[in-house]
């Protein structure tokens, strides 16, 4: 006959080995109390050295390019028309002195993209400029000793409130007519007219009955 279930459970419990008693964990000795060190005085941060301002280059001129026109607002809120100019950077290509050339001047280069021959390329490389500038101009200056070849000159030579004299070269309009050059009115465009953009009568009336020299339109007019 099969044994009852209770007797089977008792046999299994006897067959299991007695669990080993875990050793008691030793208590760690209390850490010895160390004397607290005195607080160190806070080190004062060293004052930062102020960057030295860049020395202003004393030079009388700069090359640039007109980009266009726009308008800005002044301190009073008034609109002021201004011309936008890309001024520099320029590079010193050559220094001329009285001893070597008979006069004092500095040859500067502006913009990149000049197709040069070998003599000009060697002249520019001698100054330490990698790319040949598009424009080369001489600016007379008695303070060329402070400059070095290859040195960059930018708008830092100007200060706020400086009066600057600007001169430029027109891009050229060709042989423009009076309508484009002097803003003359045109003639009728219909009814068989053949004087659409011709100057027409530009004289000053019966007296003096002619155009003045140096004026607008072919022979010149009384008023420009």
C-alpha positions in Angstrom: 0.0 0.0 0.0 1.1 3.5 -0.7 2.4 5.5 2.2 0.4 8.5 3.2 1.5 11.9 1.9 2.4 13.2 5.4 4.9 10.4 6.0 6.7 11.2 2.7 7.1 14.9 3.7 8.7 13.8 7.1 11.2 11.6 5.3 12.3 14.3 3.0 12.8 16.7 5.8 15.1 14.2 7.6 17.1 13.6 4.4 18.0 17.4 4.0 21.3 18.2 5.7 21.2 20.6 8.5 22.0 24.1 7.4 25.3 25.4 8.6 25.0 28.2 11.1 26.5 31.4 9.6 29.3 32.9 11.6 28.4 36.0 13.4 29.7 39.2 11.8 32.3 40.8 13.8 31.5 44.3 14.9 33.9 46.9 13.4 35.7 49.0 15.9 34.6 52.5 16.1 36.8 54.9 14.1 39.0 56.9 16.2 37.9 60.5 16.3 40.5 62.7 14.6 40.9 66.4 15.4 39.2 68.6 12.8 41.8 70.7 11.0 41.5 74.5 11.2 39.9 76.0 8.1 42.4 77.4 5.6 42.0 81.0 4.7 40.3 81.4 1.3 42.8 82.4 -1.4 41.9 85.6 -3.1 41.6 85.3 -6.8 44.4 87.1 -8.7 43.2 90.0 -10.7 43.1 89.2 -14.4 45.5 91.1 -16.5 43.6 93.4 -18.9 44.4 92.8 -22.5 46.6 95.5 -24.0 44.9 97.6 -26.6 46.2 97.1 -30.1 48.5 99.9 -31.2 46.8 102.1 -33.8 48.6 102.1 -37.1 49.3 105.7 -38.2 48.6 105.5 -41.9 46.9 108.1 -44.1 44.8 106.0 -46.5 43.1 102.8 -47.3 41.8 101.1 -50.5 38.2 100.0 -50.7 35.2 99.2 -53.0 31.8 100.6 -53.1 29.1 98.0 -52.4 26.0 100.1 -52.6 23.7 102.6 -50.8 21.5 102.2 -47.7 20.2 104.2 -44.8 20.7 104.3 -41.0 19.2 106.0 -38.1 21.2 108.5 -36.0 20.9 109.1 -32.3 18.0 111.5 -32.9 16.1 108.9 -34.9 16.6 110.7 -38.2 17.2 108.7 -41.4 20.6 109.3 -42.9 21.6 108.0 -46.3 25.0 106.3 -46.3 27.4 104.6 -48.8 28.5 101.1 -47.9 32.2 100.7 -48.6 34.3 97.5 -48.3 37.4 99.2 -46.8 40.4 96.9 -46.7 42.0 94.8 -45.5 45.1 96.0 -47.5 48.6 94.6 -47.4 51.9 96.4 -47.6 53.6 95.2 -50.8 56.5 97.7 -51.0 58.0 100.6 -49.0 59.6 103.4 -51.0 62.0 105.9 -49.4 63.9 109.0 -50.4 67.2 107.1 -50.4 66.0 104.3 -52.8 63.3 105.9 -54.9 63.5 109.7 -54.3 60.2 109.9 -52.3 58.4 108.3 -49.4 55.4 106.1 -50.2 53.9 102.8 -49.5 52.5 100.4 -52.1 49.5 98.6 -50.8 47.4 95.9 -52.4 43.6 95.3 -52.0 41.3 92.4 -53.0 42.2 89.0 -54.4 42.1 87.8 -58.0 44.8 89.5 -60.0 46.2 87.6 -63.0 49.9 88.4 -62.8 53.0 87.7 -64.8 56.1 86.1 -63.3 57.9 89.4 -62.4 54.8 90.8 -60.7 54.2 87.5 -58.9 57.8 87.5 -57.6 57.4 91.1 -56.5 54.3 90.2 -54.4 55.7 86.9 -53.0 58.8 88.9 -51.9 56.5 90.9 -49.6 55.2 87.7 -48.0 51.6 87.9 -49.5 50.4 84.5 -50.8 47.7 85.6 -53.2 48.2 88.4 -55.6 46.0 91.5 -54.9 43.7 92.8 -57.6 44.6 96.4 -57.1 48.0 98.0 -56.4 48.2 101.6 -55.4 50.8 103.9 -53.9 50.0 106.2 -51.0 52.4 108.9 -50.0 53.4 108.7 -46.4 56.4 109.9 -44.3 55.7 107.2 -41.6 56.6 104.1 -43.7 59.4 103.2 -41.3 56.9 101.9 -38.8 55.3 99.5 -41.3 56.7 96.2 -42.5 56.1 94.4 -45.9 53.2 92.0 -45.7 51.6 93.8 -42.8 47.8 94.1 -42.8 46.1 97.5 -42.7 42.4 97.7 -42.0 39.8 100.2 -40.8 41.5 100.3 -37.4 43.5 103.3 -38.6 40.3 105.3 -38.4 38.6 106.5 -35.2 35.1 107.6 -34.4 34.5 111.1 -35.6 37.4 111.2 -38.1 36.8 113.2 -41.2 37.7 111.1 -44.2 38.2 112.3 -47.8 37.0 109.7 -50.3 37.8 109.6 -54.0 36.9 107.0 -56.5 36.8 106.0 -60.1 33.5 105.5 -61.9 32.8 102.1 -63.4 32.3 103.8 -66.8 29.0 104.4 -68.7 30.5 104.4 -72.3 29.1 107.0 -74.8 25.9 107.5 -72.9 23.1 109.6 -74.4 21.5 112.7 -72.8 18.6 110.7 -71.3 20.9 108.4 -69.3 23.7 110.9 -68.6 21.8 114.1 -67.9 18.3 112.7 -67.3 16.8 114.5 -70.3 13.1 113.8 -71.1 12.4 111.7 -74.2 10.3 112.5 -77.2 7.0 111.0 -78.2 7.1 107.3 -78.9 4.1 107.1 -81.3 2.5 109.0 -84.3 5.6 108.6 -86.5 8.0 110.4 -84.2 11.6 109.8 -84.9 13.1 111.6 -82.0 12.6 109.2 -79.1 15.8 109.7 -77.2 17.5 112.5 -79.2 18.7 115.6 -77.3 16.3 118.0 -79.2 16.6 121.7 -78.6 19.1 122.4 -75.8 19.7 126.1 -76.5 19.0 128.9 -74.1 16.4 130.6 -76.3 16.9 133.4 -78.8 19.5 135.1 -76.6 22.2 133.9 -76.6 20.8 131.3 -79.1 23.4 128.7 -78.4 24.6 126.1 -75.8 27.3 127.0 -73.4 30.5 124.9 -73.3 30.9 122.3 -70.6 27.1 121.9 -70.1 24.9 118.9 -70.6 23.8 117.6 -74.0 25.9 117.7 -77.2 27.0 121.3 -77.4 26.1 122.1 -73.8 23.1 123.8 -72.2 22.7 126.9 -70.0 21.9 124.9 -66.9 23.4 121.5 -65.9 
